[in-house]
Amino acid sequence: HPVYSPMALRQAPHIGPYQNQDVLQLQSKAGSPYVFYLNLAAVMSGSTPLNGVTRENMYRAWQSIADQYSMFNLNVTTNVAVYNAARAANPLRTGIINFINQDGRSFAPLHSFGTTAAGTLYRNPGSGFDYGYGIGMTGAHEIGHQMGMNHDGGGSGGEYFEGIAAYQWGPIMGNYWMGANWANQLWTWSRGEYTTATNK
Ligand SMILES: [Zn+2]
């Protein structure tokens, strides 16, 4: 599990350790009219995650997604009431991804933020990663498609760039699974700051 610095513990709500929050009430930027809803309903029984997933891991899945959108005025939430209110006010400011209780290959419709078309997030374990972090990486990638981004390709990875091992860096819209072999992976958005980039 990650070790948090003292500074991280004082930061925004999506940073820091799990402190027994209700995982169906999470909001990264409460009050923002722009809302992205991570719908956990199908993988929860009441307040308990299904399939032996801990609440801490469910929290970290949300946290890992919220982190990647924290520079925007966007509330990444697991609270359906927050989503429904924002959608009723203005659906053009909302998006949704459904976490479903099946294994499969996650996918999402391109440019679907601002519509009610949902992405689909499967429950597969993040192989090689902490479960919540692995699901969070996939969620951030799929929501990236919903925000209009295509894949970061190039090099031997083809459509999915495999990162730069020397820096333990990889693009979220590329093959972020490569980092499972690295001790301290950094994964970020990219606008093609590497020589073989296919997407700038
Ligand atoms: Zn993709």
Residues whose N, C-alpha, C, O or C-beta is under 5 A from the ligand:
A	BS01	ZN	none
